[in-house]
Amino acid sequence: MESGPAIFAGMVFALFGGALLVWTAVRVRQREPVAQGVSPVASVTLATLAGVVALALGTWCFTRL
């Protein structure tokens, strides 16, 4: 993989994953719903899983440099 696109993709995934995890943590801490009309446990679990997967993809992109 070329280094330019790998750096860009890695940064996008890392920023999205980190922001999603921070946003989810803030919503849970304030006892606000993460998603409207969905089970609180399911929405927190899915949002956390998506954030971790995005961070893992970002890390994978950075290892391809």
Secondary structure per residue as TSV (DSSP state, phi and psi in degrees):
chain	resnum	aa	ss	phi	psi
A	1	M	-	360.0	137.5
A	2	E	-	-66.2	150.3
A	3	S	H	-71.1	-33.8
A	4	G	H	-61.5	-56.2
A	5	P	H	-63.6	-33.2
A	6	A	H	-66.3	-40.7
A	7	I	H	-66.3	-44.2
A	8	F	H	-61.8	-49.9
A	9	A	H	-63.2	-41.6
A	10	G	H	-61.5	-42.1
A	11	M	H	-67.1	-40.7
A	12	V	H	-62.7	-48.7
A	13	F	H	-63.0	-43.6
A	14	A	H	-65.8	-43.7
A	15	L	H	-66.0	-43.5
A	16	F	H	-63.8	-47.3
A	17	G	H	-63.0	-44.4
A	18	G	H	-64.6	-43.9
A	19	A	H	-65.0	-39.7
A	20	L	H	-64.8	-40.9
A	21	L	H	-67.4	-41.0
A	22	V	H	-65.6	-45.4
A	23	W	H	-61.2	-43.1
A	24	T	H	-63.2	-43.4
A	25	A	H	-62.9	-40.6
A	26	V	H	-65.2	-43.9
A	27	R	H	-62.7	-41.1
A	28	V	H	-68.1	-42.1
A	29	R	H	-63.7	-35.9
A	30	Q	T	-86.2	3.4
A	31	R	T	57.6	37.6
A	32	E	-	-99.8	153.2
A	33	P	-	-70.6	142.0
A	34	V	S	-79.8	-37.5
A	35	A	S	-140.3	136.6
A	36	Q	T	-74.4	136.1
A	37	G	T	77.1	13.9
A	38	V	S	-125.4	153.2
A	39	S	-	-55.8	131.8
A	40	P	H	-57.6	-40.4
A	41	V	H	-66.2	-43.3
A	42	A	H	-65.5	-42.0
A	43	S	H	-68.6	-39.4
A	44	V	H	-66.2	-42.6
A	45	T	H	-62.9	-46.5
A	46	L	H	-66.6	-42.1
A	47	A	H	-65.6	-40.5
A	48	T	H	-66.3	-42.9
A	49	L	H	-61.9	-43.4
A	50	A	H	-63.4	-39.6
A	51	G	H	-64.7	-42.6
A	52	V	H	-67.0	-40.6
A	53	V	H	-63.9	-41.4
A	54	A	H	-64.0	-41.7
A	55	L	H	-63.8	-39.1
A	56	A	H	-64.6	-40.4
A	57	L	H	-65.3	-39.3
A	58	G	H	-61.7	-43.1
A	59	T	H	-63.6	-41.1
A	60	W	H	-62.1	-42.2
A	61	C	H	-61.2	-40.4
A	62	F	H	-69.5	-28.0
A	63	T	H	-76.1	-14.5
A	64	R	T	-83.3	-0.4
A	65	L	-	-68.1	360.0
